[in-house]
């Protein structure tokens, strides 16, 4: 175990006022390291530092910001092996997931926004001819739309990916000339501090990147409520997102909210069922369903309903549950004992609500760790809580439908609207259905993501869009500059 982690405030590594707490490996229940517990006052100091650094950083040349982000990516690549081991240990992700979908994606996002820093920020607007009037003589007015940095951005990140998620906030924010105050998820914050070390080594000036951490509500509140903060970028639960939005509303602060999901997967009778099962099955395997984009709510047409259930049950039987360090493991643990208990409470609730348990439903035979067996419920109805609420675990519920309109109505009958999915052999129908789904994204015959496409949700799944160039827009304000022609 390494030395206790310190906070990063104004370019200095600072001892936390609240001491330290243990970060636990979800697979072994052993201590990975000691994370810092900041005080609200230290959070406010970090926000002050970010405010002080903003003027200078916002006026740096885009080429300089790009070079720093590129060098940070170089450090992440150089340290990929130890970073992967740490990510696996504190998140419970398999080695392959930690390497390819956490650390490597973090590196890729620094590379992407090194290029993003060089994207044009000015868009010309067609000249306007004005007749003489109260505003002055007749003339032609030119105009240009220019994107400017927002200011100080608080980045509050989720526990399910301590590399991709923070990098997806920090990198575009820095590329646009903002400074950041980063508050990692308390379950797995150590990887975010390694990211901060990479940025420091890459030459980020003092105060431009500040990282604070803690388990207390007061730490997060201070990071949002500080008068120095201009914008809050949050990934997490809808419940917490609502609270943050209330605080931001009082201060008229910009928001980017990536919240919960209960992805509907519409499977039509003409679908490639093996492809659908492979896509839906990622809920059971990829980080044990702890991902907001998972297709957890399957809406299956009656003609293939039982066949699909049998294929899903068989698919689950081939998934090896075990130690994430074992290269043969597909399904690892949940993030904590508390979250395991929460997921298990939903499984018990599904039984009580009358859903048919097809597979799973208990704990696998593991001596240690916070494991839940991949679980499949059938014969579900739209009013069941297991169908309506985000479980955030390896649990899939299946609801039958008859005609197309009924399937669409079931998919849209949700408080959430992040990413939905359609599987059909009729591509025209698939795209027609996609156009009627109330979700920020729709996968047609795939669960894959285009990492330049906008990402965000309808309804209670969030506010705003990021990823690709959309993130550069999210972390900037639009200014109009007008002049006489």
Buried (B, 14 or more C-beta within 10 A) or exposed (E): EEEBBBBBBBBEBBEBBBEBBEBBBBBBEEEBBBBBBBBBEBBBBBBBBBBBBBEEBBEBEBEEBBBBBBBBBBBBBEBBEEBBBBBBBBBBBBBBBBBEBBBBBBBBBBBBBBEBBBEEBEEEEEEEEBEEEEEEEEBEBBBEEBBBBBBBBBBBBBBBBBBBBBBBBBBBBBBBBBBBBBBBBBBBBBBBBBBBBBBBBBEBBBBBBBBBBBBBEBBBBBBBBBEBBBBBBBBBBBEBBEBBBEBBEEBEBBBBBBBBBBBBBBBBBBBBBEBBBBBBBBBBBBBBBBBBBBBBBBBBBEEBBEEBBEBBBEBBEEBEBBBBBEEEBBBBBBBBBEBBEBBBEBBEBBEEBEBEBBBBBEBBEBEEBBBBBBBBBBBBBBEBEBBBBBBBBBBBBBBBBEEBEBBBBBBBBBEBBBBBBBBBEEEEBBEBBBEEBBBBBBBEBEBEEEEEEBBBBBBBBBBBBBBBBBBBBBBBBEEEEEEEE
